[in-house]
Amino acid sequence: MTILLFSLTFFLLFLAYERVVLNKLRRSIPMVIAVTGTRGKSSVVRMLASVLRESGRRVLAKTTGSQAQLVLPDGTIQDIPRRGIVSILEQKKVLHAAAEFHVDCIVVEIMSIRAENHLVESQQILKPDIVVVTNVRRDHVEAMGETEQEIATVLRNDFTPGCTVYVPEEYAPLLVSSQPRNETIKMRLVRNENTQERATEFAENLNLVAAVSKDLGVADDVVDRGIQHARHDIGRLRIWKHTIRGKSVYLVNAFAANDPDSTMIIYHKVAHALSAAPSSFTGLLNLRQDRPDRTLQWIEALKRNSAILFKDIYAIDGHSQVVRRRVKTVSLLPRMDADELTGNLIDNMREGDVLFGFGNIGGMGQSLVEHWQRVGSEYGI
């Protein structure tokens, strides 16, 4: 009994010490910007950090998405080594790094999925001054809920008292309707303007970055330079033009979009940018074995849309056999390396056709993107 009491006392003292240290670290950082939402978080973190760095601030950024990385104050990128289960306690290390670098600001991607983790990560660790919400779409439904309203309620756990929240105006009703009365949060609605951008940038992301930057006193020309200089991770939407055996086709990395709604937005953006009809698209669906919920989402989406969106569609890895049984328009591909797989698919495509990779960037998705990066010429519009 004495040993148990001693252990409990020691544990409580340790927690109290940790809280004191964490609070001291947080007070040493003048500004914390947290980026939450369903999709586009990593891109917004990298662009916003680049803009603020261009404005003369010392900025540390941290992304989770396709690649867990730190973007240091000098713009260099450092991978975050991970061993075992990924934990939101990783954000404590970001605060330590920010204090060591004596930064003016950190821009950090929210990691959490479950509501209780959002609450701890934002309210107890990061305590952001500014929260940027990229969008509210259906994903991680087993943890965040089946509806957009349920997902918005989870994301609201990232809003700390007194913070300023930037959100595209189309998603504002979801967040405002779940906002408790008498709360001190300031909502900044960002208009969805038709920004002139490259095919691989999204207007809503650019508008959010511009809105936050403008309110922080950054000039328009500095914003433009910062966005241009941002270094994106492997999951960013990219289009390459690739010529093989006298035939030129387009290769599209939409693997990191994950959920069907976000992927369809990318599909239509690419189709518009390339003036490509559905008969020009070959779909390549890469699946994760550990995400059966997403596989079910894709099965339902493909049942509705595959025949009208793609000339041909193939599934690889994960639950591809299940998808093939449930969606008759889907074909299977045997295991092969990225070079051989790409070549075999292009053999059945025509001049100017589009190979559209989607589903998930893990495993073969990453191998394909790395191969396409080597053999293709990046195609910006």
WOGIQUI-V469663 format. One line per field, one symbol per residue. ss: DSSP state (H for helix, E for strand, C for the rest). psi: psi as a letter, one per 40 degrees, with the letter a starting at -180 (. if undefined). burial: b if it has 9 or more other ideal C-beta (glycine too) atoms within 8 Angstrom, else e. A space follows every 10 residues. Layout:
ss->???
psi->???
burial->???
This chain:
ss->CHHHHHHHHH HHHHHHHHHH HHHHHHHCCC EEEEEECCCC HHHHHHHHHH HHHHCCCCEE EEECCCCCEE ECCCCCEEEC CCCCCCCCCH HHHHHHHHHH HCCCEEEEEC CCCCHHHHHH HHHHHHCCCE EEECCCCCCC HHHHCCCHHH HHHHHHHHCC CCCEEEEEHH HHHHHHCCCC CCCCCEEEEE CCCCCCCCCC CCHHHHHHHH HHHHHCCCCH HHHHHHHHHC CCCCCCCEEE EEEECCEEEE EEEEHHHCCH HHHHHHHHHH HHHHCCCHHH EEEEEECCCC CHHHHHHHHH HHHHHHHHHC CEEEEECCCH HHHHHHCCCE EECCCCCHHH HHHHHHHCCC CCCEEEEECC CCCHHHHHHH HHHHHCEECC C
psi->dddddddddd dddddddddd dddddddehd hhhhhiadie dddddddddd ddddeeihhh ihidbdhhih hideeihhih hhhahhieed dddddddddd efidiihhhh dididddddd ddddcdgidh hhhdihihif dddeididdd dddddeeehi heihhhhhdd eddddddehi ifiehhhhhh igighhiide ihdddddddd dddddeehid ddddddddeh hiideihihi hhhhfehhih hhgededcid dddddddddd dddefhidee hhhhhhihde gddddddddd ddddeddedi dihiiiabfd ddddddheeh iihihiiddd dddddddeii heihhhhici eibddddddd ddddeihhhi .
burial->eeeeeeeeee eeeeeeeeee ebeebbeebe bbbbbbbbbb bbbbbbbbbb bbbbbebbbb bbbbbbbbbb bbbebebeeb eeeeeeebeb bbebbbbbbe bebebbbbbb bbebbebbbb bbeebbbbbb bbbbbbbbbe beebbeebbb bbbbbbbbbb eebbbbbbbe bbebbeebbe eeeebebbeb ebeeeeeebe bbbbbbbbbb bbbbeeebee ebbebbbebb eebbbbbbbb bbebeebebb bbbbbbbbbb bbbbbbbebb bebbebebeb bbbbbbbbee bebbbebbbb bbbebbeebb eebbbbbbbb ebbbeebeeb ebbeeeebee bbbbbbeebe eebbbbbbbb bebbbbbbbb bbbebbeebe e
